[in-house]
Structure formats: C-alpha cells, structure tokens
C-alpha cells in the first residue's frame, strides 16, 4: 500500500469528521478510505482513531501522527506547486477579508502592486472589522489582528503592533494626566467595541497585572472613529501603534502610563488549510510576508 495514500486518507478522515465525507473529498469510496486507515494502523501497530457510531476522535498517538502527516502532505503539495509554477502562471479569483483601518492604511496600496505582478489573478477585497468564517463565507485569506491565530486555522505572521494608551495634550491639561491605571475609571474614555474585554482595560505594570473598569463616553466599532474623538479632545483611547504612531510623533496625541503595558498583537494572514494550497494564494501570502518585513509604523 502507498504510505502517502494512507496518510492522505487518515488526514481526510480527521478533517472531514467522517469516512463518508473523507471519501467524497478524496473522490474515492468509503470502503477504500476505511481500508487505508485499517492498513495504516496495522502497519504502525497503534490505534489512531477512536470510533463510535456517532463520533470519531483522535487518540494521543493519532494526534501526534496527524500533525506530522499534515506537515508531510503540505510539503509534498508545496513541492509540486513550486515545480508547476515554473511553467504555469497563477490565475483566478481570491476573496480576501481585511480590517477596515489597517486595510485602508497599509493594504490598499499593496493590491495594485500584487495585481501588476500577477495579471491573471483577480482580487475581491472586503473591509470589515468583524471576524468572518473563512469556510462559510468563502474567504480565501483574512488579515486578523489578534494575540494568536485561531487554533483551527493556519496563520502567517506579518508584523506586530503595540496597543497604546493615549489622549490629546488639551484633554490631559483639562482633566489631568493619570499616574496609575485605576485613575482611568474617573476619566472620559473612548471604547473600541471589538476588544474582547470591552470596557475593562488590562495592563501589565511594575507590580503585575491590573484590570480597570472604565466608563466610556463613546462606544464605536471603528479605530479611526476612536482616534478622531481623541484628536478632538474627547477622551482617552487604547489603540494600536499603526493607527496612532504618527499622532504620537507629531504631538497631537500623548502616550499615558508608558510603564503599564497593554497587549502586543500579531498581524496575521489567516487561511483555512495547508492542504493543496492554490498557487494564487501561496503567491499572495508570500507577497504579503515580504511586504511587511519592515512595517511602515515603528513600535
């Protein structure tokens, strides 16, 4: 039996969650997929899957072997893509989801460059700060700004951004400069509604973690709106360095409590699977990784 075929069937069963769906994905029969798994387990001398009438689950050995198999399959697929790319030009539609502010400021100038390099590729770029479901929404690639990529998705890190507490000098002259995070509870703040903690702001200071319950005067799901309100002296914001760095350099905004750090977030290119990565998508991911080797903002 072809060892690679056995691994493909095993991975397909795990990914699909059933023998029938795995067989459909591989365009073969349920019996063939079952036979491949049985022969693989027999040859290895271990059980890889626990099977009941309702559910499939990986054993400890199966979990470890699954990860190694996905790496091997991805490596083979990538090697084939590299060979075929020498004679085949990438083409087709790529659907991309990107955050609004980051998408306008840092990604919009890149799309034309990418299209110039790959004239047979078409891009459909949707800007939204909500988290989309890549599979359900038919998205090939999403740019996400988070502490870590989703555990069930693949993420290539493009850059990092520090989350900075800041306000305008005019506001701080009027209301006073906080010396400790707890004082934020008595200040006007502008809250970004997509933060997972909402109006509870978390910091890591000289004496350890601190959580402050703030009382926002403005809630908004858009970072540019937060920034605009801060520039109009309406309160304190907690926003990424790529959004406020120019304002900090010019003095329009002033960092507050620099010894109390908020989180540092990664900026990731997220996609659904390493298996059979289309050439057009691989070109886009490599292009973005290269474009962000030296981010335009400075942390």
C-alpha positions, 0 to 999 in steps of 0.5 A: 500500500502507498504510505502517502495514500494512507496518510492522505486518507487518515488526514481526510478522515480527521478533517472531514469528521467522517469516512463518508465525507473523507471519501467524497473529498478524496473522490474515492469510496468509503470502503477504500478510505476505511481500508487505508486507515485499517492498513495504516494502523496495522502497519504502525501497530497503534490505534489512531482513531477512536470510533463510535457510531456517532463520533470519531476522535483522535487518540494521543498517538493519532494526534501526534501522527496527524500533525506530522502527516499534515506537515508531510502532505503540505510539503509534498503539495508545496513541492509540486506547486513550486515545480508547476509554477515554473511553467504555469502562471497563477490565475483566478479569483481570491476573496480576501477579508481585511480590517477596515483601518489597517486595510485602508492604511497599509493594504490598499496600496499593496493590491495594485502592486500584487495585481501588476505582478500577477495579471491573471489573478483577480482580487475581491477585497472586503473591509470589515472589522468583524471576524468572518468564517473563512469556510462559510463565507468563502474567504480565501485569506483574512488579515486578523489582528489578534494575540494568536491565530485561531487554533483551527486555522493556519496563520502567517505572521506579518508584523506586530503592533503595540496597543497604546494608551493615549489622549490629546495634550488639551484633554490631559491639561483639562482633566489631568494626566493619570499616574496609575491605571485605576485613575482611568475609571474617573476619566472620559474614555473612548471604547473600541467595541471589538476588544474582547474585554470591552470596557475593562482595560488590562495592563501589565505594570511594575507590580503585575497585572491590573484590570480597570473598569472604565466608563466610556463616553463613546462606544464605536466599532471603528479605530479611526472613529476612536482616534478622531474623538481623541484628536478632538479632545474627547477622551482617552483611547487604547489603540494600536501603534499603526493607527496612532504612531504618527499622532504620537510623533507629531504631538497631537496625541500623548502616550499615558502610563508608558510603564503599564503595558497593554497587549502586543498583537500579531498581524496575521494572514489567516487561511483555512488549510495547508492542504493543496494550497492554490498557487494564487494564494501561496503567491499572495501570502508570500507577497504579503510576508515580504511586504511587511518585513519592515512595517511602515509604523515603528513600535 
